[in-house]
Amino acid sequence: MANAMRLTMARAWIGLLLTCSGCEVQRSLTIQSDPPGALVFLNDQEIGRTPVTQYFKWYGTYDVEIRKDGYESLRTTAKVWAPWWQVPPIDLIVCFVPGQEDHHDLSFTLHEPTARQLDPQRMITSAEKLRAKYDAGEPTTKPSTTH
């Protein structure tokens, strides 16, 4: 009889854990910029203009690119870490609490380009050198947009 009771309890716990698999924490990420209104790409996908909120499923490192006319583009990575209550096995308990939300904020400052970067003759010279390398079959690399 005791074994039957243990078996019933074990089945109840397994059933409870299986129903938990449908639990969903609503995760969101808000990206802001100074100045506002910059175009944001998250993992090479355009998500809108700042301030912008994006919902996500997975924690980890995201590629972020921010562009605005008249400012240097910014390419960087941002780490979005799980809060302590989303770490196994704690997340199994939190699963039973409805309406869980996890919100992260990221803020970036864009800088105006320097006079050297805006010099048209410097750009033309750089483009001509790159074209000569390409025509000669030399490997070319994508220029970095971060400084």
Secondary structure, DSSP 8 states (H G I E B T S, - for coil): -HHHHHHHHHHHHHHHHHHHTT---EEEEEEEEESS--EEEETTEEEEESSEEEEES--EEEEEEEE-TTS--EEEEEEE---GGGSTTHHHHHTTSTT-EEEEEEEEE-----HHHH-HHHHHHHHHHHHHHHHTT----------
